[in-house]
Amino acid sequence: MKVGIDKLHFASSHLYVDMADLALARNEAPDKYLIGIGQSKMAVIPPSQDAVTLAANAAAPMLTAADIEAIDLLIVATESGVDNSKAAAIYVAKLLGLQRRVRTIEMKEACYAATAGVKLAQDHVSGHPDKKALVIGTDIARYGLHTPGEPTQGGGAVAMLISAAPQVLALADDSVLLSQDVMDFWRPLYHTTALVDGKYSSNIYIDYFQDVFKTYLAEQQKTLADFKALTFHLPYTKMGLKALRSVLPLATEAQQRALLAHFEAARHLNREVGNLYTGSLYLSLLSLLLTDPTLAADDLIGLFSYGSGAEGEFYTGRLQENYQRGLDSALPQRLARRRRVSVSEYEALFNAQLALTASDQTIALGDDPHRFVLTGQQQEQRQYLDRQH
Ligand code: COA
C-alpha cells in the first residue's frame, strides 16, 4: 500500500520587502543578499497573522468535506508557538472545522519538526488507511532588525494532507536520522527573536547532510544518479546549494548539471518568500513540483530536513502520475500579486506584533486579505476571526 503526500498547499503574507531595498538600507551590496544569500524577496508578516492563522490559511483551501471527515490526526509543527501549554493545533482544528474525534498536537524541534510530523502521519495512515492526517509546518522567522540573520527572515505555512493512495508523493520507509545536542540556534523563553551562531549553524547543516545522505546511499545501495532531484531545508537558498555542491563530486558532469537545474526549480519560490523554518523544505518541494517541467511519474525525490539544536533526516518519495492535481497551482500568481513595502514599513510591522502583556489589545487588520486573521487579545485570550463566517 502506498502512503504519502496527497495535497500540498501554502500560505504566507500579502506583503514583501525587496532584498535589494533591504541591502541598500543596511549598507550592504545587493548582490550579497541576491546571490551570496540567494534571496530575492522576503515575506513581511503583519501583526494580523500568527502561526495559527498562517496554518489555517494554508490548509483550508485544499480540504474537501470528505477530507475533513477523514482527518483524525492534526500535527502543527512550529517554533513560533502562541502558548506555552495549549497546542496551536487546537485553534487550527477549530478554524478548519475539523471533527471532534481528532488527535491535535503541536510539535517542536526547530525547523525539523514538520518532518517528524510527516513521518508520524505516514505511520498512522499505514495502520489506518481509511483515515487521513493533516501536517502543517507554520512559522515566522525572526532574527531581529540590523542582525546578520535579518536577510534570512520570512514566514508562512505549508499544509500537507497525508493519505493512502496519495496523489503527489508516495513516501518510502527509508529514513536516516541524526540527533545530537548542538548549540547553533535556539530561542530562550524570554526572547522573541532567535539566537544563532550563523556560520556554525551553516557548517553543522552541511555536516548533518553529509552524514545522513551518505549513510542513506550505503544502507539503500543507491547512488546520487538514482535521484531525479534533491530538495533541502532552505533557511536561505544558498544554504541548500552549498549542501548540494558538497555531494556533486559523487556524480558525472551531466548528472551534476541536471541536479543543479532541478535545484534551481526547487529554490525558485523560496527565493520569493524567505525562511519559513518548519515549512521551508516543503515549500521547496512544492516549488520543484510546480516549476520544473521535466518531472515524470516514478521519479525519485530526496528530502533533507534539518533543525538546529540539532536534528537531521534524509528520506525519499516517488512522484505519482497525477501529482499536479494535488498542488497549490495558483501559488506563483498569488506571490506575484503581493504588495511591496518599503524598509521603513517593514520595520514598523516587525515592531507591531501583539505585545507580550496581559492587557486587552486590538490589531488593525489593514489590507490583510486572508480568510483567517488575528484580531487581538481579550481577557488574555487570543482572538481569531474567520471572515467567511
Ligand atoms: N556579491 C555576491 N556574494 C557576496 C557579496 C557580493 N557583493 N558579498 C558577500 N557575498 C557572499 C559571501 O561570500 C557569502 O557567501 P558564502 O557563504 O558562499 O561564502 C554570503 O554572501 C554571505 O556573506 P557573509 O559575509 O558570510 O554574511 P553574514 O556574515 O552577514 O552572514 C549568514 C550570513 C547566513 C550566516 C547569516 O545571515 C545568518 O546568521 N543567518 C541565520 C542562520 C542560518 O540561517 N543558518 C542556517 C542553518 S539552519
Residues whose N, C-alpha, C, O or C-beta is under 5 A from the ligand:
A	BS01	COA	A29 D31 K32 I35 G36 I37 P148 G149 T152 V196 G198 K199 S201 S202 Y205 P235
